[in-house]
């Protein structure tokens, strides 16, 4: 069945309605965009749900459209000014954020925040829980995943890649816990380790302060909020 929503969107675009709305929103709007991995290309042999939500081509199209209508903001501009625009954020810290995404950000001179989960930086094949659940839908175990697929889709960035990003003028490294848990289900000591511990480890690895934090899956409770405030 044709995608009716997509057809309506294309019709509005041809009529000039969507560009006009985009210009109006861009003049006043402020948005934080939450994204994740970016693959070199779509693999038709694998389920779409298993693959990053953006390919390199799609990310170029997205940034081209955003740059046409919006200012791409730095974290400081987003948090400490009223400047309209969008903040680009990429969760988890996948290797493809460095291999595939970073050259595209450079191409568009687009600043971004990488919210990094420490676990798969210390060991890029120590995949996050959600990643493992996806992998198990196709392969019996992680070791069965082809090397190229593992690298392009699932691996965390290496310590060296983290350090490269930390000292890149377009990238801000920020914390996304150690193991990507549901923080509301963690004990107080576990929350402290996931929040304060991730900040501490990232600062040691990256050699720079880490001042921003993103809650995995957007999940938190009052204790987690307090722990983030205490961690700075």
Phi, psi and omega in degrees: 000133179299151178282102185297319180298318178296321179296318179296318179300316179295321179296315179297322180296316180296327180282350179088004182289313183296314177301321180295318179294319180300317180297320180293315179295318183296332182292332184235338192281154175225124186223142169254119182264127183256116179229177183227244183277162177225116183269157176300322181197165177282138179257104184293347180277353184238152178302142181299325182295342182276346191254156175306150185290340179236141165265171178301317180297316180295323179293321176298318178296318180297312182292324177299316179293315181298316182294335180290328188243337189234156166274131175276116188270149167281163176303321180295318178296321182291320187271333191237018176212173176257014184297126177290153179151196181232145172255124178271125176230144181229119186272152165094323179088048179286151176301326181292343173296333178267311184293319188251310187287315187304315177299329179287319175299320177296319180301323182259004182050051187249114176290154181205158174253129173257108176274108194257131172269125191293324188310310184267015164268317178298327175215099186304340178264001174273077190293157180289157184306315181296323178297316180297321179296321178294315181300321183291348175287340184241318183245150182293323180209164185301326183294343180275350182287130178304144185304314182296319179295317179301316182293315186285331188251320199240332187295148169280161176291153178281168176300319180297320178293321176302315180294322176300314181293321182298331182254014178271135185296340181267346191249135170248123177273131181223166187269146178219036183074182178270312188237010176061051179273173164280108188296329180292345179261000181269151171289168179300314177298323179294318177299316181300317180294315182295326185267297180293321181296321180292319178299313182297314182293319179296320179296321178293318182287319186273337182073022179217155177298148176238113189244355183241152183217139174238134180283124177305130182059014181072016185266131177198167171225184184298322179296320179295319177301317180295319180296321179295318178296317180296325181287342179089000000 
